[in-house]
Amino acid sequence: MTFAKTSVEVKYKGVDGWHIFESDELVGLLVASKDPAIAFADVPTAIEQLLMLDEGIKCKAMPEMTLDEFLGSLRGTEVEPHQLVMEDKRYIISPEAMPA
C-alpha cells in the first residue's frame, strides 16, 4: 500500500461576479460559481473526480492548512479550518485506501 501524497496549486480569480478556480498543474480543473462559498467547496470534489476520470485514481483532496491553522492545532487554539479563502491555495491529494 502506498502512503504517497502530493499537492496541486489552484489559482483563484474573480471575473464579472464569478469566482473561478483553475490549475495549471491539473489540466482540466475549472470550478466557477457566482457564490464564492459554493465555488470554494466544490474544488476538492472537482479534483477528486478529475483524477478518477483521467487517471483512474481514487483519492481525497483538501485545502492545505495555513501556518496559523497548523500552529493553532499544535497549541490547542485552533482556528476555523479550511476557511473560505478567495486566493491561490494548494490542495493536498492523497490516495484512498484500496480494498485488499
WOBELHU-V148844 format. One record per backbone hydrogen bond with DSSP energy under -0.5 kcal/mol. CO is the residue of the C=O (numbers start at 1). NH is the residue of the N-H. E is the energy in kcal/mol with one decimal. If there is no record, write none. Layout:
co=CO nh=NH e=E
co=CO nh=NH e=E
//
This chain:
co=4 nh=95 e=-0.9
co=6 nh=93 e=-3.2
co=8 nh=91 e=-2.5
co=9 nh=11 e=-0.5
co=10 nh=89 e=-2.5
co=11 nh=22 e=-2.2
co=13 nh=20 e=-2.8
co=15 nh=18 e=-2.3
co=18 nh=15 e=-2.1
co=18 nh=20 e=-0.6
co=19 nh=33 e=-1.5
co=20 nh=13 e=-2.2
co=21 nh=31 e=-2.8
co=22 nh=11 e=-3.5
co=25 nh=27 e=-0.8
co=26 nh=29 e=-2.0
co=28 nh=30 e=-0.5
co=29 nh=23 e=-0.9
co=31 nh=21 e=-3.2
co=33 nh=19 e=-2.9
co=34 nh=36 e=-0.7
co=35 nh=39 e=-2.2
co=36 nh=40 e=-2.6
co=37 nh=41 e=-2.3
co=38 nh=42 e=-1.7
co=39 nh=43 e=-0.8
co=40 nh=43 e=-0.8
co=41 nh=45 e=-0.5
co=42 nh=46 e=-2.4
co=43 nh=47 e=-2.4
co=44 nh=48 e=-2.5
co=45 nh=49 e=-2.7
co=46 nh=50 e=-2.5
co=47 nh=51 e=-2.3
co=48 nh=52 e=-1.8
co=49 nh=53 e=-2.7
co=50 nh=54 e=-2.8
co=51 nh=55 e=-1.9
co=51 nh=56 e=-0.6
co=51 nh=57 e=-1.7
co=52 nh=56 e=-1.2
co=56 nh=58 e=-0.6
co=57 nh=59 e=-0.6
co=58 nh=96 e=-2.5
co=60 nh=94 e=-2.4
co=62 nh=92 e=-2.8
co=66 nh=70 e=-2.3
co=67 nh=71 e=-2.9
co=68 nh=72 e=-2.4
co=69 nh=73 e=-2.1
co=70 nh=74 e=-1.6
co=71 nh=75 e=-1.9
co=72 nh=76 e=-1.0
co=72 nh=77 e=-1.9
co=80 nh=83 e=-0.6
co=83 nh=85 e=-0.6
co=84 nh=86 e=-0.6
co=85 nh=87 e=-1.1
co=89 nh=10 e=-2.8
co=90 nh=64 e=-2.8
co=91 nh=8 e=-2.0
co=92 nh=62 e=-1.8
co=93 nh=6 e=-2.3
co=94 nh=60 e=-2.8
//
